[in-house]
Amino acid sequence: MTKKFLALFGIIFLLFTANAQAAGLAIQDNRATADYWAGKNKNGEAVFVSTADLDMLNLQIRQRSANTIVDLSKYPEKVYTQWMQNKITATIAIGKFDKPEVPALFKNGAALTEFSYTQAKKNCGLEALPAVCTVRYALTIDRTNLRLLPEDAGWFESQTDTHYDQLQATVIDPSEPVAVLIDSQDKEFVFIESRTYAGWVKPSALAFTDRTTWLKYAAPKNYLTVIASRKTIPQGKAFYQMGGKVLLRANDLQKDGSWAINVPTADANGILIEQGLNIPNDKFVVKGTLACSENNLIRQAFRFLGEGYGWGGLEKNVDCSSFVQDVYRSVGIELPRDTSKQEKAMARSISLKNMNRAQRLDILKKSKPGALLFAPGHVMMYLGTDNNGEPIVIHSISSYFTFDGGQTAKHYVRKVLVSDLHFMNRDKVEMIDRLTSVGNF
């Protein structure tokens, strides 16, 4: 048996095992369809937040989430040392890299060294911040990784892991405006603030422009929203995920039925060039946003069904919080990026702490489809109860645990799927008993 055959057999075995593990958790009958849940939700087409009220709702969300969603149109033109220091140190602290001890992580397959750890933090330039920083303005020109420290190489929790890079904060869609504050010491990164996150990006991912042009993207009047789970614009180029916005050059459809758009690109010096394109008026985009209804939330969530789990948006996929963030953004509701902030941002929230199983079930059965269910480190979208009265959710899940004959097994699923709430964590606690709150708007 050749090495090539053995390698191929190993890949097939791993794929089969992953699919089997997903199948062990995932519901695969008609409950795994949008039509089933939209059909059960007879009042689900009703708009629960009007277009006119979205601005006020999003303002309230920003306030409840401690302003982790930034209104970039009001971003100051100059910032000062303490402002920059607070932003950078808060970003470092997200990964717990503010501690002096070297974390037990791996870089390039070897244990992270004190030198690498110290150099990455030194590269932030905290000791040489200017007294005053004149903000620079830029747009992302492709899907862009946002890093907690200015470093390319991933830091992982195991020697063989390639999926859970602890330096990865999130990703930013193309055409997103960002405020650029400072360069890293090695000039390989810039520290930026985006709509929902601050961190480090490669300047090659940006097109720099003036404030007036930038504001067209920061506060767009006429735009398309990507409502597919993923779309490249133009075909094969910049990669957008659901909720991404594309600036319109003309308010109405062209004579040939297409949309006239602007896509940001950069010249050799990194300066913005707005590329005018026409794209089809198809099922992948909508002018403005979708109507804010429960059934639209359901249909949008199911557009991701079966797609991969992507920690921090890696591998062109979504994790649990970016999944619900993208779905809600497609109907005009701007959620924070992280689960803990999302939980605080909900307009109506019911705490499930200290409730028994029966009390939790009672709350869930009264909850609306599209509500978000929160647990420590995880968020799911509630679909409703099935014909047996079982609460069902759709979510992007990384893993779960099973226990058989005294043996504990961790199963990596890494998919968007539909499930009940009986899967367990490492402490042998079912998800329904770990829920902390139910939130909706």
Disulfide bonds with the S-S distance in Angstrom:
none
